[in-house]
Amino acid sequence: MNIIDAWAQHPTDTFIAQPYFDSLKKWTGQDFKNVPLELTAEIMQSAGVCKALLAAWYGPNGPLISNEEVKSFIDQYPDLFLGMASVDLRDPVQAVRTLRHCVNEYKFIALRIVQWVWELPATHPLYYPLYATCVELDIPVCLQVGLTGPLKSSESGRPIHIERIALDFPDLKIVCGHIGYPWHNEMIAFATKFPNVYIDTSAYKPKRFPPELIHYMKNHGKHKVLFGTNFPMITPQACLDQLPLLELNEECTELFLHKNAEAVFGI
């Protein structure tokens, strides 16, 4: 079966050095340092992942994982990795230019913004030119929802912010990573309400999926939930080993693991 990982990143030294990841290192017992790209590829392929969406990361202090670094990862494994752009929100005009360059020249397939890095909710005016550009380029924007694992404020991850941008940009495809816990019922409600709002399960193994989400995946939300890991914090195999706990039928399993991502990202 094909498997698409909708939320992953290859950890660079700059990325791992950020102090707000110390809590994740403590919880997982790993420091994620010195991970060669070959190991990232091997971990994905050994779990059966056919496509992993690798994200760039930008924050107020500059790139943690640059778009150029992500492009270099793809160049080395073009059949495995796909790119997700990131931009510097502080310069809106250049941010739009960067996004266009990444999509048109690098062939990246989405924009990733991690709101808690900026401590700005998804409704902040700095995001809006990027949302309009995503609609024009016909790519999704991938945002974080729910509690932040790193020791940063979770306020920007409240799903209520997703409702506002879904109203303002009805044609914008919005993929909401990390389930939305502890506001997952709100997240499910907004994914139900808006045709272009989706949920990905990154940062959670199946044993931690809320019962309401599992019910949604089996019923009216079977086309709305995408598989993701948040690698390197969680590996694909660790998630897939627990897949039987969900008791999904064959149709729902295929939708969850790859078909929904294929539809949303145009893979």
C-alpha positions in Angstrom: 0.0 0.0 0.0 1.2 3.5 -0.8 1.9 5.7 2.2 2.4 9.5 2.1 3.8 11.3 5.1 2.1 14.7 5.1 4.3 16.4 7.7 8.0 15.7 8.1 11.3 17.5 8.2 14.9 16.5 7.8 16.6 17.9 10.9 19.5 20.3 10.2 21.9 21.4 13.0 20.2 24.9 13.1 16.8 23.3 13.5 17.8 21.0 16.3 19.7 23.7 18.1 16.6 25.7 18.8 16.1 25.8 22.6 12.3 25.4 22.4 12.9 21.8 21.1 14.5 20.8 24.4 11.2 19.6 25.8 10.7 17.3 22.8 14.3 15.9 23.2 13.5 15.2 26.9 10.2 13.4 26.1 11.6 11.3 23.3 15.0 10.6 24.9 16.7 11.6 21.6 18.7 14.7 20.5 18.1 14.3 16.8 21.6 15.5 16.0 23.8 14.4 13.2 21.0 12.6 11.3 22.3 12.0 7.7 19.9 12.4 4.9 20.5 8.8 3.9 19.1 7.7 7.3 16.0 9.9 6.9 15.4 8.3 3.5 16.1 4.8 4.9 13.6 5.2 7.7 10.9 6.4 5.4 11.5 3.7 2.8 11.7 0.9 5.3 8.3 1.9 6.6 6.8 1.8 3.1 6.5 5.6 2.7 6.5 6.4 -1.0 6.4 10.2 -0.6 7.5 12.3 2.3 6.6 16.0 2.4 9.7 17.7 3.8 9.2 21.2 5.1 11.4 24.2 5.3 11.2 26.3 8.5 11.5 30.0 8.9 11.2 32.0 12.1 11.9 35.5 13.5 15.6 34.7 13.6 15.8 33.4 10.0 15.8 30.0 8.5 15.9 26.9 10.6 15.7 24.7 7.5 16.0 26.8 4.4 14.1 26.3 1.2 17.4 25.7 -0.6 18.3 22.9 1.8 15.0 21.3 1.2 15.6 21.6 -2.5 18.9 19.8 -2.1 17.3 17.0 -0.2 14.8 16.5 -3.0 17.6 16.6 -5.6 19.2 13.7 -3.8 16.0 11.6 -3.5 13.6 12.9 -6.2 11.4 9.9 -6.1 10.9 10.0 -2.3 10.8 13.6 -1.1 8.5 16.5 -2.0 9.0 20.1 -0.8 7.0 22.5 1.4 8.0 26.1 1.3 8.5 28.4 4.2 9.0 32.2 4.2 10.0 35.1 6.4 6.7 36.7 7.4 8.4 40.0 8.4 8.8 41.0 4.7 5.4 40.3 3.1 6.4 41.3 -0.5 9.6 39.2 -0.4 7.7 36.4 1.3 5.3 36.2 -1.7 8.2 36.3 -4.1 9.9 33.5 -2.2 6.8 31.4 -2.3 6.3 31.9 -6.0 10.0 31.0 -6.6 9.7 27.8 -4.6 6.6 26.6 -6.4 7.5 27.7 -9.9 11.2 26.9 -9.9 11.7 24.3 -7.1 8.3 22.6 -7.8 7.3 22.7 -4.1 3.7 21.6 -3.5 2.6 23.6 -0.4 3.4 26.4 2.0 4.1 25.5 5.6 3.7 28.1 8.4 4.2 27.1 12.0 2.4 29.8 13.8 3.8 29.3 17.3 7.3 30.0 16.0 6.1 33.5 15.2 3.6 33.7 18.1 1.1 35.1 15.6 -2.3 33.5 15.0 -3.2 32.4 11.5 -5.5 35.5 11.2 -2.7 38.0 11.4 -2.5 40.4 8.4 1.0 39.2 7.6 -0.4 35.8 6.5 -3.1 37.1 4.1 -0.9 37.9 1.0 0.5 34.4 1.3 -3.0 32.8 1.5 -4.0 34.7 -1.6 -0.9 33.5 -3.4 -1.6 29.9 -2.4 -5.0 30.2 -4.0 -3.5 31.6 -7.1 -0.8 28.9 -7.3 -3.4 26.2 -6.4 -1.4 24.9 -3.4 -2.4 24.1 0.2 -1.2 26.0 3.2 -0.2 23.7 6.1 -0.7 25.1 9.6 -0.3 23.8 13.1 -3.3 23.4 15.4 -3.6 22.4 19.0 -1.2 22.2 21.9 2.5 22.9 21.2 5.0 20.3 22.3 7.8 22.8 22.4 7.7 25.2 25.3 5.9 28.0 23.4 2.4 29.4 23.6 -0.4 27.3 22.2 -2.7 30.3 21.7 -1.9 30.6 18.0 -2.9 27.0 17.4 -6.5 27.3 18.5 -8.8 26.0 15.7 -11.1 29.0 15.9 -8.5 30.9 13.9 -8.9 28.4 11.1 -12.6 29.2 10.8 -11.8 32.9 10.1 -9.3 32.2 7.3 -11.6 29.5 5.8 -14.4 32.2 5.6 -12.1 34.8 4.1 -10.5 32.4 1.6 -13.1 29.7 0.6 -10.9 28.4 -2.2 -7.8 28.0 0.0 -6.9 24.4 0.9 -5.9 24.3 4.6 -4.2 21.3 6.1 -4.2 21.5 9.9 -1.4 19.5 11.4 -1.2 17.9 14.9 -4.9 17.0 15.2 -5.9 20.1 17.3 -5.9 18.5 20.7 -7.2 19.6 23.2 -9.5 21.5 20.9 -9.9 18.5 18.5 -13.7 18.6 18.6 -13.6 22.2 17.3 -11.1 21.1 14.6 -13.4 18.3 13.5 -16.3 20.7 13.4 -14.4 23.1 11.2 -13.2 20.4 8.9 -16.8 19.2 8.6 -18.1 22.7 8.0 -15.6 23.8 5.3 -14.9 21.7 2.2 -11.3 22.8 1.9 -10.2 22.3 5.6 -8.4 19.1 6.4 -6.6 17.5 9.4 -3.3 15.6 9.5 -2.3 13.4 12.4 1.3 14.3 12.7 2.9 14.4 16.2 0.4 11.7 17.4 0.7 7.9 17.3 -2.7 6.1 16.7 -2.9 5.1 20.4 -3.2 8.8 21.2 -5.9 9.7 18.6 -9.0 11.0 20.4 -12.0 8.7 20.0 -13.9 11.5 18.3 -11.2 11.7 15.6 -11.3 7.9 15.0 -15.1 8.0 14.6 -14.7 10.9 12.1 -12.1 9.0 10.1 -14.5 6.0 9.8 -17.6 8.0 8.8 -18.3 11.5 7.4 -14.7 12.6 7.7 -13.0 9.7 5.9 -12.0 12.0 3.1 -10.6 14.7 5.5 -7.8 13.1 7.5 -4.2 12.7 6.3 -1.4 10.5 7.7 1.6 12.5 9.1 4.4 11.8 11.5 6.3 14.9 12.4 9.5 13.0 11.7 12.1 13.0 13.3 10.1 13.4 16.5 8.1 10.3 15.6 9.0 7.7 12.9 6.6 6.4 10.3 7.0 2.8 11.5 6.1 3.8 15.1 2.8 5.2 13.8 2.1 2.3 11.4 2.7 -0.3 14.0 -0.3 1.0 15.9 -2.5 1.4 12.9 -4.5 -1.8 13.7 -5.7 0.0 16.9 -7.9 2.3 14.7 -9.8 -0.7 13.2 -10.2 1.1 9.9 -11.7 -0.8 7.0 -9.7 -1.0 3.7 -11.3 2.0 2.1 -10.7 4.3 5.1 -7.1 3.0 5.5 -6.3 3.8 1.9 -7.8 7.2 2.2 -6.0 8.0 5.4 -2.6 6.7 4.3 -2.4 8.1 0.8 -5.5 8.9 -1.2 -6.5 12.0 0.8 -3.0 13.4 0.5 -2.9 12.7 -3.2 -6.1 14.7 -3.7 -5.2 17.6 -1.5 -1.6 18.1 -2.6 -2.2 17.0 -6.2 0.4 14.2 -6.0 
